[in-house]
Structure formats: structure tokens, C-alpha cells
């Protein structure tokens, strides 16, 4: 964070100094919302939540070295206090966090601080990524391809909401050249709000799928929300660049919503940056020729899944716009690995069982992509390997949830996945199990179990060396416990093959 006095900080966020003996005291450290992570010279964010109120930890944060606290009420230690927002302001800010007007006020102040700080970094290029799926993987690839050009700041995992977005931006300093951010949305206006907090110069829209369909109501509404990113970009004359997926009609149509220069990516022959001659190895890692106006180069990805080709094209397009050469892009993409946890994390135990931990989140599009990768891995081996899909609920699909789960069950059978374990209870999960049974007239190839423990019991009893196990569900299911337990059962770090660590 740039050095800033408490007096100036209060002015930026629209707050009032309380219990501050020296208004000229400087904040020189990071902004933290966890008092245990406060470092000397930092600023503590007192965020009230459903379970923990950060105001109660203000004194501990100051004891740990925080210069002051950004709060919604006086806390008895040096603080910058902002006024709680009314109901409309609360709704505008609370994307994912269960916060009241006080919490919304603190988040709004954090956004104003992020905008002020990043605006004072003249050499900083902000890149924003949005889409229904693939944001985190693309953000990780972006960080890899931009790194040869200068220091990069990117969020850990999917820290992409009204807290994580500005928090990440405040990690940038005068040495930072690139800020790679992902922008999430659970409603119209959310992406626009994040873009106002940290205005991007380059915006990437990956796809418009079915994630959060229950909250948006339609893919067209999702497109409306995702397109807010390209609307927020500066004009082409001012350096704005919109990177759009040419293979998704709802995304390519966003070209009419921006004054930025448009660069299209995809498999389409009309795309400005495209992939041809795509091939997959026995670990579902793609190799392809990257074709651009500046020439072409062969790229071999280190991440798993054919769906990563589109993510890699988006990252390549951004890097080329920022001055990278084709050879730099190819080398960076080849060396990149999945650094965010529980996303296509492929590991092979010492006994030959491969576990694909893609359990961080799930929607119909990402589940289909993961299943395709699973089947590719099973079929590409010299001796075909048995494939297991351990699937939990895909959340936030609204009235179509049973239909979508049924469709996944049927899709899985058409791909010829060997075994399916559906984890959980309720109509959607029964729909997935019944969809598989009805599509394939299966016997015991599909089973419905009540919880992760029951799924693990089946796997421990029936999985044999050489099998491949995919674990995937929405984050709330916590299905990663199955993947982690499987790896812990037989895991020799001296002999096991770890593809994504």
C-alpha cells in the first residue's frame, strides 16, 4: 500500500477520525480484515459479519501493530469511522457477504480506498476477468504470462467479490506493473460496482453460462451483468481493450457495448487470437498452435482439461496486448500450473490411483468440462483406465436445478464414465442419479450416498490401482474432503506423480 496519512485516508474514504492522537501518522503496511494477519504499519478493516464482528477485534489489531482501524463505529482505539449506509446502499454493496448497513459502509470505504491508491500508480495496468466459469483458472494463467513483463499482483483463489477485489488491489505498490483481477456477480450491477472500485484498462469476458442461473433468471440477464465489464473500459483512444470469446454468441455480442478496442479469441476461424490443431495428451493437457496477426507458435499447456484452451487464449491475448512476444507467451503457458486450490488438481498416488480434485465449485458447464477431461485421461492410456465421478450438488440453479442435475447424469453416461457416486440428499441429486440410470439402463454403476463419508467408504472398498477419480461439487458441499482423504490413504511423496503442485 502507498504511504498515506490517517487524515488523508479519512478524506479518501469519507470517514471521521476518532481517538487518533496524530492525524499525520502514516499507514505503510497492508489492509487486513483478519486481526491475526495484521502487520506493523497496517490498517485493520473492522467488518461486521453474520458470525464475527471485526469491531470486537479492533484493540487486538492495534496491539499487533495496526496504525488504525477502518470501522463503522468508534472502537476505543485510533479509527476512521464511516457512517452506516441505508437499505439501498447495503443492497448495492452486499454481493456475497451477509452484512448490514454498517458492513456495507466499511466495504464501500474499502472500495474508495482501492480506487484512490491504484489511481496513483501510473505504471499499473489493471486487467479484469469475468465469466460464468473459468475466471480463476484464467486469472492464474494471466499472472503467469504477465510475470515476464513485470511484477504481477493477483488474488489468491477466487477472492473476487466486494471484499477480495479491493483487498487484492491494495496489494499493489509502485513496483507493480500488472493487477490481474477477477470480477464476480450475483446480480446486475455487481460487476459495474467492482469495476468502479478498481477501473480496468483491459477486460476479458470468457463465457455466459448457467452459473448462478437461479439468481439471474436467464442467460440473457447473466450476459447483461457480465457485459458491465466492457462498458467500464476506457475508449480505444485511451488504451481500452476488450478481449471477447468469439465462440460464445452472448459474449461476442458485447462488442457493441464498449468503446474499447475489441480483440476476439477462440477456435473460430474469425477470432483474432485462435487455437488450431488442438490435441490432448493422456492427462488431458492440451497442445495447440496459437495463431495471431503477428504469427503463430506451438503451445503445450501444463494445466488439465480441453476447456483450458479458451482460458489460455484469453491470457495470451492480454499478454500480447501488453507487449509480450509469442515465444514468451508459449513458454509462460507451458510452465503455468493450477495454483488455486481444488481446481483440476491432478495427483497420482503411489499405487497408481489418480485423483482429480476439482471440488472448489461446480455449475453445469464446469462439470461437463471436468467430465470430458476425466474421460480423456481414461481413454488415452495404453490400457484404458476405469473412471469414477464423485459428484455433489450444483448450487444456485433456481427452478431448473432438477433438470440440470438430470442432464449431468445422462451426459456422464454418454461419455461412458465407468462409475458415478452422487453425494447428498434432495431432489436434484436424486435427479442426477436417476438420469444416469435411465439413460444407460445401469445396474450398480451409479449409486446415491448420503454424505462424503459414505462416498469415501465406497471408494476405499472398490477403487483399484490405475483408476481415475474426479471429485466435483459446489463449494458448500465440502466434497474436497473425499479427494484429500483418498490422497492421504496412499501417498508417498518420493514416488507419487504430482501434476499441479
SVG drawing of the C-alpha trace seen along z (x, -y; Angstrom):
<svg xmlns="http://www.w3.org/2000/svg" viewBox="-39 -15 50 69">
<polyline fill="none" stroke="black" stroke-width="0.4" points="0.0,0.0 1.2,-3.6 2.1,-5.6 -0.9,-7.6 -1.6,-9.7 -4.7,-9.0 -6.0,-12.4 -5.7,-11.8 -7.1,-8.3 -10.2,-9.7 -10.7,-12.2 -10.4,-9.5 -12.9,-7.1 -15.3,-9.8 -14.8,-9.0 -14.1,-10.8 -11.0,-10.4 -11.8,-9.1 -9.4,-8.6 -6.5,-9.5 -3.7,-11.3 -1.7,-12.0 -3.6,-12.6 -0.3,-12.7 0.6,-9.1 1.3,-7.1 -0.3,-3.8 2.6,-2.0 1.5,1.7 -1.3,3.8 -5.0,3.7 -6.3,6.8 -9.7,8.0 -8.3,10.7 -6.7,9.3 -4.3,12.2 -2.7,11.2 -2.2,7.5 1.4,6.3 3.1,3.2 2.0,0.1 -1.1,1.7 -4.8,0.8 -7.4,3.1 -10.8,3.5 -13.5,4.0 -16.1,5.8 -19.2,6.9 -20.5,10.3 -23.0,13.0 -20.8,14.8 -17.9,12.5 -17.9,8.7 -14.5,7.3 -15.1,4.3 -14.6,6.6 -11.1,7.3 -10.0,3.7 -8.0,3.4 -6.1,6.7 -5.3,5.4 -3.9,2.2 -1.8,4.2 -0.5,6.2 0.7,3.0 -2.2,1.6 -1.9,-2.2 -5.7,-2.5 -9.0,-0.7 -11.5,-1.4 -14.8,-0.9 -18.5,-1.8 -18.5,-2.9 -16.0,-4.1 -13.9,-1.2 -11.8,-2.9 -8.6,-2.8 -7.4,-5.0 -10.1,-4.7 -11.5,-6.1 -15.3,-5.8 -17.7,-5.8 -21.4,-6.2 -23.6,-3.1 -25.4,-3.0 -29.2,-2.9 -31.0,0.2 -30.4,-0.8 -26.6,-1.2 -26.5,2.0 -28.1,3.9 -25.7,2.3 -22.6,3.5 -23.5,6.8 -22.8,9.2 -21.8,12.3 -21.2,11.2 -24.1,11.2 -23.6,7.6 -25.9,4.9 -25.6,1.2 -22.5,0.9 -20.7,3.7 -21.7,2.2 -20.3,-1.2 -17.0,0.4 -16.9,2.2 -17.8,-1.0 -15.0,-2.8 -12.6,0.0 -13.6,-0.3 -12.9,-4.1 -9.5,-3.5 -8.6,-0.9 -9.6,-3.3 -7.6,-6.1 -4.5,-4.0 -4.5,-2.3 -5.1,-5.7 -1.8,-6.9 0.2,-4.1 0.8,-5.5 2.7,-2.4 0.0,0.1 -2.2,1.9 -5.4,3.4 -6.8,6.5 -10.3,7.6 -11.7,11.1 -15.3,12.2 -17.5,15.0 -19.7,17.8 -16.8,20.2 -13.0,20.2 -12.3,16.9 -9.9,18.3 -8.0,20.5 -7.7,17.6 -6.5,15.3 -3.8,17.8 -2.7,18.1 -2.7,14.3 -0.4,14.0 1.9,16.5 2.0,14.9 2.4,11.3 5.1,12.2 8.0,12.0 6.9,8.4 7.0,7.1 5.7,7.7 2.1,9.0 -0.4,8.9 -3.4,11.4 -5.8,12.6 -5.4,15.9 -8.0,18.4 -11.4,16.9 -11.1,13.8 -13.3,11.9 -16.1,10.2 -16.7,6.8 -14.1,7.7 -11.5,9.6 -11.5,7.4 -10.3,4.1 -8.3,6.1 -6.2,7.6 -5.9,4.2 -4.4,2.7 -1.5,5.3 -0.2,3.3 2.6,0.8 4.8,-1.4 6.8,1.6 3.7,3.5 3.1,3.4 0.0,5.6 -3.0,6.2 -4.9,9.3 -8.4,9.3 -11.5,11.5 -14.9,9.9 -17.8,12.0 -21.5,11.2 -24.7,12.4 -26.9,9.8 -27.0,6.9 -24.8,4.0 -22.2,6.0 -19.5,6.2 -20.0,2.5 -19.5,1.7 -16.3,3.7 -15.0,2.0 -15.7,-1.4 -13.6,-0.4 -10.6,0.6 -11.1,-0.6 -9.6,1.9 -7.8,0.9 -8.2,4.4 -11.3,6.5 -11.8,10.2 -15.2,11.9 -14.9,15.7 -18.4,17.0 -22.0,16.7 -23.2,20.0 -25.6,21.2 -23.7,20.5 -26.0,18.6 -28.9,19.0 -31.2,19.2 -30.3,15.7 -30.2,14.1 -33.2,15.9 -31.8,16.3 -28.6,16.4 -29.5,13.1 -29.6,11.5 -26.2,13.1 -24.9,11.6 -26.2,8.2 -24.3,8.4 -21.0,9.7 -21.0,7.1 -20.8,4.4 -17.0,5.1 -16.5,4.0 -18.8,1.0 -16.4,-0.2 -13.3,-0.1 -11.7,-3.3 -12.1,-4.0 -9.7,-2.6 -8.1,-6.0 -7.4,-5.9 -5.9,-2.4 -9.0,-0.3 -9.0,3.3 -11.9,5.8 -11.0,9.5 -14.1,11.4 -14.8,15.1 -15.7,15.4 -17.2,18.8 -19.9,17.6 -22.6,15.5 -23.7,13.7 -20.1,12.7 -19.2,11.7 -22.3,9.5 -20.8,7.4 -18.6,5.8 -21.4,3.3 -21.4,2.3 -17.9,0.9 -15.8,-1.9 -12.6,0.1 -10.8,1.9 -12.1,5.4 -9.8,8.5 -11.6,11.8 -10.3,15.2 -11.5,18.7 -11.5,21.7 -13.5,19.8 -11.6,19.0 -12.7,15.4 -11.0,15.0 -8.1,12.6 -6.3,14.9 -7.2,18.5 -6.1,22.1 -5.8,24.7 -4.8,28.3 -5.8,28.9 -4.5,32.3 -4.8,33.8 -2.3,36.0 -3.1,38.8 -3.5,36.3 -6.0,34.2 -3.4,31.4 -3.8,29.6 -1.3,28.8 -2.2,26.4 -1.0,23.8 -1.6,20.3 -2.4,18.2 -2.3,14.4 -1.8,11.5 1.9,11.4 2.5,15.0 2.0,18.4 3.6,20.6 3.1,24.1 1.8,24.2 1.8,27.1 -0.3,26.4 0.6,27.7 -2.9,27.4 -5.6,30.1 -8.7,30.1 -9.6,29.0 -11.6,26.1 -8.2,24.6 -7.5,23.8 -10.0,20.9 -8.6,19.7 -5.1,19.8 -6.2,17.9 -7.6,15.1 -4.4,14.9 -2.3,14.9 -4.3,12.1 -3.8,9.9 -0.1,10.6 0.4,9.8 -1.5,6.5 0.9,5.7 4.0,6.3 4.8,10.0 6.3,11.9 4.8,15.1 7.7,17.1 7.3,15.5 3.6,16.4 4.2,20.0 6.9,20.5 4.8,19.0 1.7,21.0 3.8,24.2 5.2,23.6 2.0,22.5 0.3,24.8 -3.0,24.6 -2.0,22.6 -5.5,22.0 -6.6,24.9 -9.2,27.5 -9.3,26.7 -8.3,29.5 -5.6,30.5 -4.4,33.8 -2.3,36.1 -1.4,39.8 -0.9,41.9 2.0,44.3 -0.4,47.2 -1.4,45.6 -4.8,44.2 -5.2,40.7 -7.3,38.2 -8.7,35.1 -9.7,32.6 -11.9,30.1 -14.1,29.6 -14.0,25.9 -17.1,25.1 -19.5,26.5 -22.0,25.5 -23.3,27.4 -20.7,26.0 -17.7,26.7 -19.0,30.2 -19.2,31.1 -15.7,29.8 -14.3,31.8 -16.1,35.0 -14.6,34.6 -11.2,34.3 -11.8,37.3 -12.8,39.5 -9.9,38.2 -7.5,39.3 -9.1,42.7 -9.1,43.4 -5.7,42.0 -3.7,44.6 -2.2,47.6 -4.6,49.7 -8.0,47.9 -8.4,46.9 -11.7,47.0 -13.1,43.6 -15.1,42.5 -17.1,39.4 -17.9,38.4 -20.4,35.5 -22.3,33.3 -24.9,30.7 -24.5,27.7 -26.0,24.8 -27.9,21.7 -29.6,23.1 -33.1,22.0 -36.2,23.7 -34.1,25.6 -32.0,27.4 -33.5,30.8 -33.4,30.7 -29.8,29.6 -28.8,32.4 -30.7,35.0 -28.9,33.7 -25.5,34.2 -26.3,37.8 -27.3,38.5 -24.3,36.7 -22.0,38.7 -23.4,42.0 -23.0,40.8 -19.3,40.1 -19.1,43.7 -17.8,42.8 -17.3,46.1 -18.9,45.3 -20.9,42.5 -21.3,41.7 -23.8,39.0 -23.3,37.5 -26.1,35.9 -29.8,35.9 -32.7,34.0 -34.4,33.9 -31.6,32.5 -29.2,35.3 -31.8,38.0 -32.4,36.5 -28.8,36.9 -28.7,40.5 -32.0,41.3 -30.9,39.5 -27.8,41.7 -29.8,44.9 -32.5,44.1 -30.0,43.1 -27.8,46.1 -30.1,48.7 -27.3,49.1 -27.3,51.5 -24.9,50.5 -22.7,48.3 -24.5,45.3 -25.2,45.0 -26.6,42.4 -25.0,41.9 -26.0,39.5 -22.7,37.8 -18.9,37.6 -18.1,40.2 -20.3,42.7 -18.7,41.9 -15.3,42.4 -16.3,45.7 -17.3,46.9 -14.1,45.6 -11.9,47.2 -13.6,50.5 -13.8,50.6 -11.2,48.3 -8.2,50.2 -4.8,49.2 -5.0,47.4 -8.4,45.9 -9.1,42.2 -11.4,40.4 -12.9,37.0 -14.4,35.1 -16.6,32.1 -19.4,30.2 -20.3,26.7 -18.2,25.3 -20.9,25.5 -20.9,29.3 -17.3,29.6 -16.6,32.6 -12.8,31.9 -12.6,34.0 -13.1,37.0 -10.2,36.1 -7.9,35.2 -8.7,38.5 -8.1,40.6 -4.7,39.0 -3.8,39.4 -4.6,43.1 -1.7,44.0 0.6,41.1 4.4,41.4 5.9,38.0 9.0,39.8 7.2,41.9 3.9,40.2 3.4,38.0 2.1,34.6 1.0,32.8 -0.3,29.5 1.6,28.8"/>
</svg>
